[in-house]
Amino acid sequence: MDKNVIIAIVLGALVLVAGIQAFSLMSLTSKVQSGGAVVSAPAQAAGGGSGAALPSNLQNLPSMVGGC
């Protein structure tokens, strides 16, 4: 195949993927603006509240950092 044909096919595929992503982004934006989007993460984990519990492997993290 010719080099220009391959480049044209790749460029067409990239434009198609960008169009699909733009459509889904517009759809998501309209859902968020209308209040129809559902968040699956708990409010404390997403917001980083002060009462959120850390996983067991992160509870002693401050003592692990520094090495002094």
N, C-alpha and C positions, 0 to 999 in steps of 0.2 A: 504494500500500500504506500501511497505517497505521504510524505511527511506532513504536508499541509492538510490532507484529509484527516489524519489522526489528530492534529491540533484542533481542527474544526469540530470533530466529534467530542473531544475532551472539553472544549470551550462550551459547546452546546449542553453537555451534561452538567457543567458547573452552573450555567445560567438556569437550567431547569431546577437544580437543587436550591439555588438562591431564591427562585420564585416560590417554591414550596415552603421554604423557611419564612419568607416574607408573609405568605398567606397565613401560616400558623401563628406567627407573631402578632399579626393584626387580629386574629381570632382570640388569642390569649389576652391581648390588650383590651378588647371589647368586653371580655368576660370579667376582667379585673375591675374595669370601670363600672360595670353594671352590678358588681357584687356577687357574681355567680361563680367565682373561683373558690375552690375548696382547698384549704391548706391541710396537709396530712400530718405535719409535725406538731407536737405539743407546743403550747404557747411558751412554756418555760425554756425548752430547749432552743426554740427559734429566737426568742427574745434575749436569751442570756441573762435571765433573772438571777438575783442574788441567792435565791433559795434552791437553785437547781443542784442536784446531786451529781458529782463527777463519777465516772467509771473508776473501778478499783485500780486500774493501771495508771491513772492520772492523779490520784489523791496525793502521792508523795513526789510529784513532779518538782516542786521548788527545791527539795533537798537533793534531787538528782542533777540539777543544772549548776554549773559553775566549777565543780570539781575541786574546790579549795577546802 
